[in-house]
Amino acid sequence: MNAEEIRLPFDPEEYRRRVAAARRAMAEAGIEVLLATGPENVWYLSGFRTGTAHVFTALVLPIEGEAFWVLRRTELSNTRALAEVSWVKHAVGVPDGTDPPVVLAEALAARGFGAARIGIDREGWFFTAAMQSRLEAGLPEARFLDASGLVERIRTIKSAPEIAAMRAVGTITATSLGAGIDLLEEGVTDREIGAVMTATAIRAGGEPMPQGPFVTFGPRSFRAHSTWTGDPIPRSALVNTEMAATIDRYHVPCFRVSVIGPPSAELARFHAASEKGLAAALDRIEPGMTSHRADTIMREAIEKAGCGDEFVVRAAYGIGLSFGPTWGEDRLMALRPGDQRLVEPGMGFHLVPALYREGLGCVCCSMPVVVTDTGLDPLLDLEPRLFVKD
């Protein structure tokens, strides 16, 4: 395979920066070998991905020397292709029917790491406690350290190339949401709107999305994350459309509300409250404040508008790099009550002033943003208003 047939999302210097940062964090934690097993961390450090991200994959990163893969033998086709452009050149395949932690232990021992201080991700979704136990049994002289969050802390601050990529994704999200809203008229089904949003994203350059789009209408939208049923949309019904387009596993979500015909007074009041919460956040959240303080800014604006009891979520969740089953980085960073972590330049968030009223539904005008040196910068330009269709 020629190198021209495959590509990395970013240039080699970006990966050198990431790996160097990971190794500095390893040194601070006393880790000699890091096992990156989460698909997001693997992708972030190497550019490797597969359509079966849930299958065992380990990127073994020594603090010095060459990294290597231990993964399902079928996936060696991907690592061999990637080796032409990636800094990771070697891999060990795990045959189907063979226990991956056993092969991993053997590979570590064979490379002189049988008694090393090994960092593992204890919070990883696809490296289970049972796998950890079998790995420890295979390396009785090794010392295992919790490396949960080590790479994630680096990922939380986006580089300039990452932010540029997210802006490009934001354009696709806005275009796709707009296409769905444009289609809305009495009698159109929620499924048709979901179909046009998906098709628009794909045609605009988007890749398979890990979840959504979410399209729902009327009081049923009170059920969080409900989506289409194939029913026709009547006049006066609140319509929710939310999606996150993706390129190279970078996601930029957005939520908009529409209605056919004049909105009810209740819908108009709730949407105005959501808009006030978003406006306060965009205007006043800045780097250096705590997550708790940032959440409070949005929360107080919504409470002042008389809808505090209906604001049952955190003000924002982190966005950027993700594989299914989610499009967000809520596990990395969020703006929520009681969280004393600091907001920093380079962080990405989805601001979600989502209000839930039973009998009305969910009302939310959201905005994906990146934190700059002075405040928040939106990642798309779809106006956060209530869309009223004739």
Backbone torsions as a table, in degrees:
resi	resn	phi	psi	omega
1	MET	NA	134.7	178.1
2	ASN	-82.0	148.3	-179.3
3	ALA	-60.2	-27.6	-179.5
4	GLU	-66.0	-18.6	-177.4
5	GLU	-82.2	-12.5	177.4
6	ILE	-129.7	162.3	-179.0
7	ARG	-148.7	160.8	169.4
8	LEU	-105.0	147.7	-179.6
9	PRO	-61.9	-29.5	-177.0
10	PHE	-130.7	164.7	-177.2
11	ASP	-74.9	163.7	-175.5
12	PRO	-56.4	-31.9	-178.9
13	GLU	-62.3	-36.3	178.2
14	GLU	-62.2	-40.6	179.1
15	TYR	-71.7	-36.1	175.8
16	ARG	-61.6	-40.5	178.3
17	ARG	-61.9	-45.2	-177.8
18	ARG	-64.6	-45.3	-178.9
19	VAL	-65.5	-40.8	178.1
20	ALA	-62.1	-40.7	177.9
21	ALA	-64.7	-40.3	178.1
22	ALA	-63.2	-41.2	-179.3
23	ARG	-69.3	-34.4	174.6
24	ARG	-63.7	-41.8	178.0
25	ALA	-65.3	-37.1	176.3
26	MET	-61.2	-44.9	-179.5
27	ALA	-61.1	-41.5	179.7
28	GLU	-64.8	-30.9	-178.0
29	ALA	-92.0	-2.3	-179.0
30	GLY	73.4	27.7	-178.1
31	ILE	-98.7	129.4	178.7
32	GLU	-93.2	-30.7	-179.9
33	VAL	-138.5	127.1	178.2
34	LEU	-104.0	131.9	173.7
35	LEU	-103.1	103.8	175.5
36	ALA	-88.2	113.5	-176.0
37	THR	-119.4	-15.7	176.3
38	GLY	-76.6	136.4	-176.7
39	PRO	-59.3	-33.7	178.6
40	GLU	-66.3	-44.5	-179.8
41	ASN	-67.8	-38.2	177.1
42	VAL	-61.5	-47.8	179.9
43	TRP	-63.4	-42.0	-178.2
44	TYR	-61.4	-42.7	-176.1
45	LEU	-81.8	-25.8	-168.7
46	SER	-129.9	-23.9	-172.6
47	GLY	85.0	10.2	178.8
48	PHE	-88.2	133.9	172.4
49	ARG	-149.4	161.4	179.2
50	THR	-147.4	159.2	177.5
51	GLY	-74.2	-4.6	176.7
52	THR	-120.9	62.8	-175.1
53	ALA	-62.6	-19.4	-177.7
54	HIS	-78.6	-13.3	-178.7
55	VAL	-77.9	145.4	-175.3
56	PHE	-51.2	123.9	175.4
57	THR	-144.2	128.6	177.3
58	ALA	-128.0	123.9	168.0
59	LEU	-95.9	115.2	-177.0
60	VAL	-94.2	112.5	-175.8
61	LEU	-113.6	102.2	173.4
62	PRO	-73.0	155.7	179.2
63	ILE	-68.4	-22.7	172.1
64	GLU	-139.1	149.0	176.5
65	GLY	94.2	-173.7	-172.5
66	GLU	-81.1	138.6	172.3
67	ALA	-82.5	163.5	176.3
68	PHE	-154.6	164.7	-179.7
69	TRP	-100.4	148.1	161.6
70	VAL	-130.6	115.1	-173.4
71	LEU	-160.0	170.5	-178.7
72	ARG	-52.8	137.1	-174.2
73	ARG	-58.3	-35.7	177.6
74	THR	-55.7	-35.2	-176.0
75	GLU	-77.3	-4.5	175.5
76	LEU	-60.3	-26.1	176.4
77	SER	-60.3	-35.9	179.0
78	ASN	-75.5	-42.9	-178.6
79	THR	-67.9	-33.9	177.8
80	ARG	-65.7	-41.3	177.4
81	ALA	-65.7	-44.7	-176.9
82	LEU	-65.7	-29.6	-177.1
83	ALA	-58.5	-22.2	-179.6
84	GLU	-69.9	-22.9	-179.1
85	VAL	-124.3	-10.5	-175.0
86	SER	-97.6	161.6	176.5
87	TRP	-81.4	-10.6	177.1
88	VAL	-96.5	120.0	-170.8
89	LYS	-110.7	-19.8	-169.3
90	HIS	-121.0	151.7	-177.9
91	ALA	-150.6	151.3	174.2
92	VAL	-117.9	125.8	-178.8
93	GLY	-91.2	142.0	176.9
94	VAL	-104.0	112.1	179.7
95	PRO	-64.3	145.9	174.0
96	ASP	-58.1	136.5	-177.1
97	GLY	93.0	-4.9	178.2
98	THR	-106.8	142.9	-176.8
99	ASP	-75.4	116.8	-177.2
100	PRO	-56.0	-44.4	179.5
101	PRO	-61.2	-30.3	176.7
102	VAL	-65.8	-45.2	178.3
103	VAL	-65.2	-40.2	178.1
104	LEU	-61.6	-45.0	178.4
105	ALA	-61.0	-43.0	179.6
106	GLU	-64.4	-40.2	180.0
107	ALA	-67.1	-39.5	177.7
108	LEU	-65.1	-45.7	179.8
109	ALA	-63.0	-41.0	-178.4
110	ALA	-63.7	-24.7	-178.9
111	ARG	-100.5	13.4	174.2
112	GLY	86.8	16.5	-178.2
113	PHE	-108.4	21.6	-177.0
114	GLY	-66.3	-22.5	179.1
115	ALA	-122.4	25.3	-175.5
116	ALA	-83.4	166.5	170.7
117	ARG	-88.4	109.6	-169.8
118	ILE	-109.7	126.4	178.9
119	GLY	-92.9	127.5	179.2
120	ILE	-124.1	154.7	179.1
121	ASP	-93.0	96.1	-177.5
122	ARG	-73.5	-12.8	178.4
123	GLU	-101.6	4.1	-179.0
124	GLY	-67.6	141.9	-177.1
125	TRP	-74.2	-26.5	-171.4
126	PHE	-114.4	11.2	170.8
127	PHE	-124.5	98.6	-168.3
128	THR	-82.3	167.7	175.8
129	ALA	-61.2	-36.2	178.1
130	ALA	-65.0	-41.1	176.9
131	MET	-62.1	-42.8	178.8
132	GLN	-59.7	-43.1	-179.5
133	SER	-61.5	-41.8	-180.0
134	ARG	-70.3	-33.7	176.1
135	LEU	-66.5	-43.8	179.5
136	GLU	-63.0	-37.2	178.2
137	ALA	-64.6	-32.3	-180.0
138	GLY	-80.8	-14.1	179.8
139	LEU	-131.6	68.9	-173.2
140	PRO	-64.7	-20.6	-178.7
141	GLU	-92.8	-8.5	-179.4
142	ALA	-79.4	158.4	174.4
143	ARG	-113.8	126.0	-175.7
144	PHE	-103.6	127.5	-178.2
145	LEU	-115.7	149.4	179.6
146	ASP	-79.9	112.7	178.4
147	ALA	-103.7	16.8	179.3
148	SER	-56.8	129.2	177.4
149	GLY	86.9	-7.1	-176.3
150	LEU	-62.0	-53.1	178.6
151	VAL	-75.5	-34.6	-179.0
152	GLU	-59.2	-38.4	179.5
153	ARG	-62.9	-33.4	176.3
154	ILE	-71.4	-42.7	-178.4
155	ARG	-63.4	-26.4	-174.9
156	THR	-60.1	-35.6	179.3
157	ILE	-95.1	112.6	-176.6
158	LYS	-80.2	141.6	175.2
159	SER	-80.3	169.3	177.8
160	ALA	-58.4	-42.8	176.8
161	PRO	-62.9	-36.3	177.6
162	GLU	-65.5	-43.0	180.0
163	ILE	-63.9	-40.0	177.1
164	ALA	-61.8	-41.1	178.1
165	ALA	-63.7	-40.3	-179.7
166	MET	-67.5	-34.3	176.3
167	ARG	-63.5	-40.2	178.2
168	ALA	-63.9	-40.2	177.3
169	VAL	-66.3	-38.7	178.9
170	GLY	-59.5	-36.0	177.2
171	THR	-62.6	-40.1	179.1
172	ILE	-67.8	-42.8	178.3
173	THR	-59.1	-47.2	-178.5
174	ALA	-63.2	-42.8	179.5
175	THR	-62.6	-41.5	-177.2
176	SER	-70.7	-43.0	175.5
177	LEU	-61.5	-43.1	179.1
178	GLY	-60.4	-39.0	178.3
179	ALA	-63.9	-39.6	177.8
180	GLY	-65.5	-42.5	179.4
181	ILE	-66.1	-39.2	179.5
182	ASP	-61.7	-32.7	-178.3
183	LEU	-73.5	-19.8	-171.1
184	LEU	-64.2	123.4	170.3
185	GLU	-157.0	165.5	-177.0
186	GLU	-59.0	128.1	178.7
187	GLY	97.1	-19.4	173.9
188	VAL	-65.9	140.6	-179.7
189	THR	-86.4	155.8	176.1
190	ASP	-62.8	-31.1	178.1
191	ARG	-65.2	-39.5	178.7
192	GLU	-62.9	-39.1	178.6
193	ILE	-66.0	-43.6	176.3
194	GLY	-60.2	-37.7	-179.2
195	ALA	-66.5	-43.1	-178.4
196	VAL	-70.9	-34.5	175.8
197	MET	-62.6	-45.4	179.8
198	THR	-64.9	-47.8	-178.5
199	ALA	-62.4	-40.0	179.3
200	THR	-62.8	-42.9	179.2
201	ALA	-62.2	-43.0	-179.3
202	ILE	-65.0	-46.8	-178.3
203	ARG	-65.8	-26.6	179.8
204	ALA	-83.3	-0.1	178.0
205	GLY	111.8	2.2	-179.9
206	GLY	-73.9	159.2	-180.0
207	GLU	-108.0	173.7	178.8
208	PRO	-53.6	132.7	-177.5
209	MET	-91.4	144.6	-177.2
210	PRO	-73.8	-21.3	176.9
211	GLN	-161.3	160.5	179.5
212	GLY	76.0	-172.6	3.3
213	PRO	-65.0	159.1	173.8
214	PHE	-104.0	120.1	178.3
215	VAL	-131.9	120.3	-179.9
216	THR	-152.3	162.9	-176.5
217	PHE	-145.5	160.4	175.6
218	GLY	68.8	-163.8	-178.4
219	PRO	-57.7	-24.4	-180.0
220	ARG	-62.8	-22.1	179.4
221	SER	-67.5	-11.9	172.3
222	PHE	-61.3	-26.9	178.2
223	ARG	-78.2	106.0	-172.2
224	ALA	-53.3	133.9	175.9
225	HIS	63.0	22.8	171.3
226	SER	-72.6	157.6	-178.1
227	THR	-143.2	-165.7	-165.1
228	TRP	-62.4	151.7	176.4
229	THR	-123.0	-7.2	-177.8
230	GLY	91.3	8.6	-178.1
231	ASP	-86.2	147.9	176.1
232	PRO	-71.2	145.9	-176.5
233	ILE	-93.4	123.9	-179.1
234	PRO	-86.7	167.5	173.4
235	ARG	-62.5	151.3	175.4
236	SER	73.3	-3.9	-179.6
237	ALA	-80.5	131.1	170.2
238	LEU	-60.9	134.3	180.0
239	VAL	-123.7	123.3	176.5
240	ASN	-97.9	133.0	170.9
241	THR	-132.5	125.3	179.2
242	GLU	-142.8	138.4	177.2
243	MET	-160.3	164.0	173.6
244	ALA	-134.0	105.2	173.0
245	ALA	-65.9	161.7	-178.5
246	THR	-144.6	140.5	168.4
247	ILE	-136.1	130.6	179.6
248	ASP	52.1	35.7	177.1
249	ARG	68.0	11.9	171.4
250	TYR	-92.8	130.0	-172.1
251	HIS	-120.5	140.8	175.6
252	VAL	-132.9	104.4	-176.7
253	PRO	-90.1	161.7	174.6
254	CYS	-159.1	151.1	-176.2
255	PHE	-129.6	129.5	175.9
256	ARG	-134.5	152.1	-179.3
257	VAL	-118.7	137.1	179.4
258	SER	-131.5	168.2	175.8
259	VAL	-154.1	143.5	175.7
260	ILE	-93.3	116.7	-176.3
261	GLY	88.3	177.0	-177.3
262	PRO	-59.5	135.5	178.0
263	PRO	-73.1	153.1	174.3
264	SER	-67.1	160.0	178.5
265	ALA	-60.5	-37.1	180.0
266	GLU	-66.2	-44.6	178.3
267	LEU	-62.3	-44.8	180.0
268	ALA	-61.0	-40.7	-179.2
269	ARG	-66.5	-43.1	-179.4
270	PHE	-67.6	-39.7	179.9
271	HIS	-67.1	-37.7	176.8
272	ALA	-61.0	-38.5	177.6
273	ALA	-65.6	-41.9	177.5
274	SER	-62.3	-42.6	178.4
275	GLU	-61.3	-39.8	179.8
276	LYS	-65.7	-39.4	176.6
277	GLY	-62.9	-43.6	178.8
278	LEU	-65.5	-44.6	-178.5
279	ALA	-61.1	-41.4	178.6
280	ALA	-62.6	-42.4	179.5
281	ALA	-64.0	-46.5	-179.0
282	LEU	-63.5	-33.5	-175.8
283	ASP	-83.4	-30.7	-166.6
284	ARG	-119.9	-17.9	178.5
285	ILE	-73.5	135.6	-177.9
286	GLU	-148.3	160.7	179.7
287	PRO	-64.0	148.0	179.6
288	GLY	99.9	-21.5	176.9
289	MET	-84.0	160.5	179.6
290	THR	-76.5	158.8	172.9
291	SER	-55.8	-42.5	179.5
292	HIS	-59.0	-45.7	-179.2
293	ARG	-64.6	-41.0	178.8
294	ALA	-62.0	-43.0	177.2
295	ASP	-62.0	-40.2	-177.8
296	THR	-62.6	-35.9	-180.0
297	ILE	-59.1	-48.3	178.4
298	MET	-68.3	-42.1	-175.3
299	ARG	-63.2	-43.2	-178.7
300	GLU	-65.6	-36.6	179.1
301	ALA	-66.3	-39.0	179.0
302	ILE	-70.8	-39.9	177.0
303	GLU	-62.4	-40.7	179.4
304	LYS	-63.3	-30.0	178.2
305	ALA	-82.1	0.5	174.8
306	GLY	87.6	17.3	-177.1
307	CYS	-125.2	24.6	-176.4
308	GLY	-61.1	-37.7	-178.4
309	ASP	-66.8	-23.8	-178.5
310	GLU	-90.2	-6.3	178.9
311	PHE	-92.0	92.2	-169.5
312	VAL	-108.0	10.6	-178.3
313	VAL	-118.7	172.6	172.8
314	ARG	-76.3	162.1	-173.3
315	ALA	-68.9	-29.5	-177.3
316	ALA	-163.6	155.1	171.3
317	TYR	-126.0	154.3	-178.5
318	GLY	-67.1	147.5	176.7
319	ILE	-133.5	159.9	179.6
320	GLY	154.5	-109.8	-174.1
321	LEU	-95.6	128.9	179.7
322	SER	-160.2	148.4	167.6
323	PHE	-110.4	167.4	176.7
324	GLY	-60.1	152.7	17.2
325	PRO	-92.3	9.7	-176.3
326	THR	-127.8	162.2	173.9
327	TRP	-106.7	-1.7	-173.9
328	GLY	-107.8	174.5	175.6
329	GLU	-118.2	41.5	-179.0
330	ASP	-59.7	-30.0	179.6
331	ARG	-70.4	-19.3	-179.0
332	LEU	-89.2	-47.3	-175.9
333	MET	-161.9	147.1	175.9
334	ALA	-153.4	165.7	172.5
335	LEU	-107.1	105.4	-172.9
336	ARG	-145.6	159.2	179.8
337	PRO	-59.8	138.8	175.0
338	GLY	81.7	-6.3	-177.2
339	ASP	-85.6	118.3	-175.3
340	GLN	-96.5	5.0	175.3
341	ARG	-65.8	154.2	-175.1
342	LEU	-94.3	144.1	171.2
343	VAL	-75.8	130.3	-175.8
344	GLU	-128.6	150.8	175.1
345	PRO	-57.2	138.8	-179.7
346	GLY	97.8	-11.8	176.2
347	MET	-75.0	145.5	175.5
348	GLY	-111.9	138.2	-179.2
349	PHE	-138.1	152.5	166.9
350	HIS	-107.5	107.9	177.1
351	LEU	-75.2	124.2	-172.5
352	VAL	-131.5	81.6	174.8
353	PRO	-77.4	67.5	-173.3
354	ALA	-89.1	125.4	-178.5
355	LEU	-114.8	130.9	-177.1
356	TYR	-115.8	116.9	177.0
357	ARG	-126.4	116.0	178.9
358	GLU	-61.6	134.7	-175.6
359	GLY	93.5	-24.3	175.1
360	LEU	-103.9	-56.3	-179.6
361	GLY	127.9	-157.9	178.1
362	CYS	-100.7	133.7	179.0
363	VAL	-125.7	122.6	-176.4
364	CYS	-156.7	126.3	168.5
365	CYS	-113.1	100.3	-171.7
366	SER	-95.7	174.7	174.7
367	MET	-156.3	125.3	171.5
368	PRO	-80.9	137.2	-174.9
369	VAL	-140.5	162.9	167.9
370	VAL	-121.1	143.5	178.9
371	VAL	-82.6	127.7	176.2
372	THR	-103.4	-172.2	178.1
373	ASP	-69.0	-18.3	-175.2
374	THR	-119.6	-15.2	-177.6
375	GLY	174.0	-139.4	-177.2
376	LEU	-116.3	138.7	-180.0
377	ASP	-122.5	117.9	179.8
378	PRO	-60.4	147.8	-179.3
379	LEU	-100.2	0.6	173.6
380	LEU	-152.6	169.2	-172.6
381	ASP	-120.8	25.1	175.7
382	LEU	-79.2	117.7	-172.3
383	GLU	-56.4	132.8	-178.3
384	PRO	-85.2	67.0	-179.0
385	ARG	-123.0	169.4	172.5
386	LEU	-80.1	120.5	-177.7
387	PHE	-86.8	115.3	-178.6
388	VAL	-106.4	117.2	-179.8
389	LYS	-98.9	145.7	179.4
390	ASP	-72.0	NA	NA
